Amino acid sequence: MSIADYYIIKIMKSEYKIEEDKIRALIKSLVSMEEMTLTKLKILINHKFNKSDSLENLTNKLRNKTIRATELLQIFEILGYELIVRKK
């Protein structure tokens, strides 16, 4: 069992369910699985989406659970994932 399994619900081999209180752990796990750091992720987001906010800003949003859906989509874009919405 990988470390990602402890923090997120693994549905299929590469499909993960986002839980409100586990978003930070999910992002950190995906970043790690892609052999990247949060610093590198933030640099790539700023470059691709013409942003200038800091790594500290991103980590605060993840810690405080105030990250916006658009920011999550940008993170998934950089990491090579997509968000799929499915009725329960």
Protein Blocks (a to p, Z undefined) as FASTA:
>chain_A
ZZklmmpccfblmbccddfklmmmmmmmmmmmnopafklmmmmmmmmnopabdfklmmmm
mmnopacfklmmmmmmmnopacddddZZ
